[in-house]
Amino acid sequence: MNTFTTARTHSSQIFPEGVVLECGRRLAPVEIAYRTYGTLSPARDNAILICHALTGDQYVAEPHPLTGKPGWWDRMVGPGKPIDTDHFFVICSNVLGGCMGSTGPRSPKSADAYPDGKTELWGTDFPPLTIRDMVRGQELLIRHFGIDRLFAVIGGSMGGMQVLEWAVTFPDKVFAAMPIATAPLHSAQNIAFNEVSRQAIAADPDFAGGRYWEHDAIPARGLGVARMMAHITYLSEEALTRKFGRRTRPGQGCTPPDAGQPASLFSEIFEVESYLRHQGSSFVRRFDANSYLTITRAMDWMDLSAEHDGDFSAAFAGTKIRFCVVCFSSDWLFPTSQSRLLVRALNKAAANVSFVEIDSDKGHDAFLLDEPDFDRTVRGFLAGAAEQAGLSSRPASPDPAPGV
Amino acid sequence: MRLDQRLIAGMIEPGTRVLDIGSGDGSLIGHLYRTRNCDARGIEIDMKEVTRSVSHGLPVIHGDADNDLTHFPDDAFDYVVLQRTLQAVERPREVLRQMLRIGRYAIVSFPNFGHWQMRLRLLLTGRMPDNAVWNRPWYATPNIHPCTIRDFLALCEQDGYIVKDWMAIDEEGDRAPWRRSVRLANLFGEQALFLLARAR
């Protein structure tokens, strides 16, 4: 079966006019695949856009159609949950460049088919993409819904980068913004990690220069290694120690093999190894390698100060948006220092900012996991902002602070 | 809300922009937002208090007076408030200067080291004070820059700040009677509250 031309049904909207990308090229038509939860109010003022991370997708709060697993933020989004769909209309769309229904490297390059009936896909010919391009794609969808202003834009990691690009690119279309575990620029270290991922994919013979879809193959080894490496950066030493320590797999000794036995260089000895291999192999079944290349490169281009001679605050000059910046103490991929850089830039722009560092040992992935303080922060910030925005349907106002 | 916070709130015009440095549980900014329609924000050094405030919908950032005021632009606020904290910052003079750079008015409260009990204890026992405010030994106290009401007035004069209003406050935070005599206030006021404006 050709996994690349099998039609999957994602609900989506096609925009014939497309998007003019930052590189100057018009990508048209553009298809944006999305999911929504809750009900849009008659005033269309209660919409929250959730932006997904590098390997996330639009299936926020429902089982994933490929893996059957619960939505990636199921614990955060739903009736009565911190992002409460009893009050808010939640939209999440697959990013441009993605592989879950939105236009990306796995989309047909043109309407013409090859003589053998196959369709030529974009692959590595997909135009260079940026976070801002992704946001422009989302903006088409928001307009399609007839929404003039989003009540809030929320996202973690690369999703947080999109939140910041929304604030900078469409400041009048956002009331509140919640960038989580993110940064206003992609650091040298993070570009370096992305480069290792890309090189792992390129080194896989099945990659075939990016035209693997012509051979009904996928660069599973390379993409798997890329995921394994990246997955380490999402965790923390404490989390890895807590989960696995130095435990060995059943049947494996805890000491090196005796003389005469094979050195077992490539067998799974430690539990952390088999965990990572599982992460790699399950990832390649749901993600496209060329998408991974395109999106990681888009993250690398992220630098909100690039147009302002290194001054991040200039990007936010005059902003009326209410920001809530959240980071996690053990996140070393998007460390607190980078959130603080963002907060100081927002202060310099005299923006309305809240800034919380959640104490957690779970690393970058903490924003997806059970962190009660984080839940309270999201719920409280949204309730306070909804009160300020005067939303007709809003969750109960947060209790007044003690002493009021 | 503490009584002295009510006095502070009384100094603030409705509908203004306020920054509360050391906002604690957020009760002052919550009060200013809800009852006086102020755009009130906070800075707090204790992350637990920050999380609690934000969870209550209040705009508070994690930070402190010594390091985080420099990032705000001139005239970002109408009032900048520093409650019971001036004596604990590293560079009080610079903090005051920053407060009156980013705000039109500064509201400052601090424990008065000139209170008669302090003087008496030092005189009779030769030891550092030990009471509700000065409750830790000298080597462990966060209050590294104590001053008296007269010391504070001298600094205001030196740096050219205009004292728009001031009062002595008792331990509970209520207004003390000796508000028009600096000498009496400096002797009997447990705390002091000042409303300052920058020199023209």
Boltz contact constraints between the chains, C-beta under 6 A:
constraints:
  - contact:
      token1: [A, 343]
      token2: [B, 61]
      max_distance: 6.0
  - contact:
      token1: [A, 344]
      token2: [B, 71]
      max_distance: 6.0
  - contact:
      token1: [A, 347]
      token2: [B, 71]
      max_distance: 6.0
  - contact:
      token1: [A, 347]
      token2: [B, 72]
      max_distance: 6.0
  - contact:
      token1: [A, 348]
      token2: [B, 71]
      max_distance: 6.0
  - contact:
      token1: [A, 350]
      token2: [B, 73]
      max_distance: 6.0
  - contact:
      token1: [A, 350]
      token2: [B, 76]
      max_distance: 6.0
  - contact:
      token1: [A, 352]
      token2: [B, 59]
      max_distance: 6.0
  - contact:
      token1: [A, 353]
      token2: [B, 61]
      max_distance: 6.0
  - contact:
      token1: [A, 354]
      token2: [B, 54]
      max_distance: 6.0
  - contact:
      token1: [A, 354]
      token2: [B, 59]
      max_distance: 6.0
  - contact:
      token1: [A, 354]
      token2: [B, 60]
      max_distance: 6.0
  - contact:
      token1: [A, 355]
      token2: [B, 61]
      max_distance: 6.0
  - contact:
      token1: [A, 355]
      token2: [B, 62]
      max_distance: 6.0
  - contact:
      token1: [A, 356]
      token2: [B, 50]
      max_distance: 6.0
  - contact:
      token1: [A, 356]
      token2: [B, 51]
      max_distance: 6.0
  - contact:
      token1: [A, 356]
      token2: [B, 54]
      max_distance: 6.0
  - contact:
      token1: [A, 357]
      token2: [B, 47]
      max_distance: 6.0
  - contact:
      token1: [A, 357]
      token2: [B, 62]
      max_distance: 6.0
  - contact:
      token1: [A, 373]
      token2: [B, 51]
      max_distance: 6.0
  - contact:
      token1: [A, 376]
      token2: [B, 55]
      max_distance: 6.0
  - contact:
      token1: [A, 377]
      token2: [B, 54]
      max_distance: 6.0
  - contact:
      token1: [A, 377]
      token2: [B, 55]
      max_distance: 6.0
  - contact:
      token1: [A, 380]
      token2: [B, 54]
      max_distance: 6.0
  - contact:
      token1: [A, 380]
      token2: [B, 55]
      max_distance: 6.0
  - contact:
      token1: [A, 380]
      token2: [B, 56]
      max_distance: 6.0
  - contact:
      token1: [A, 380]
      token2: [B, 57]
      max_distance: 6.0
  - contact:
      token1: [A, 381]
      token2: [B, 54]
      max_distance: 6.0
  - contact:
      token1: [A, 383]
      token2: [B, 57]
      max_distance: 6.0
  - contact:
      token1: [A, 384]
      token2: [B, 57]
      max_distance: 6.0
  - contact:
      token1: [A, 398]
      token2: [B, 56]
      max_distance: 6.0
  - contact:
      token1: [A, 398]
      token2: [B, 57]
      max_distance: 6.0
  - contact:
      token1: [A, 400]
      token2: [B, 30]
      max_distance: 6.0
  - contact:
      token1: [A, 401]
      token2: [B, 25]
      max_distance: 6.0
  - contact:
      token1: [A, 401]
      token2: [B, 26]
      max_distance: 6.0
  - contact:
      token1: [A, 401]
      token2: [B, 27]
      max_distance: 6.0
  - contact:
      token1: [A, 401]
      token2: [B, 30]
      max_distance: 6.0
  - contact:
      token1: [A, 401]
      token2: [B, 56]
      max_distance: 6.0
  - contact:
      token1: [A, 402]
      token2: [B, 25]
      max_distance: 6.0
  - contact:
      token1: [A, 403]
      token2: [B, 1]
      max_distance: 6.0
  - contact:
      token1: [A, 403]
      token2: [B, 27]
      max_distance: 6.0
  - contact:
      token1: [A, 404]
      token2: [B, 27]
      max_distance: 6.0
  - contact:
      token1: [A, 404]
      token2: [B, 30]
      max_distance: 6.0
  - contact:
      token1: [A, 404]
      token2: [B, 31]
      max_distance: 6.0
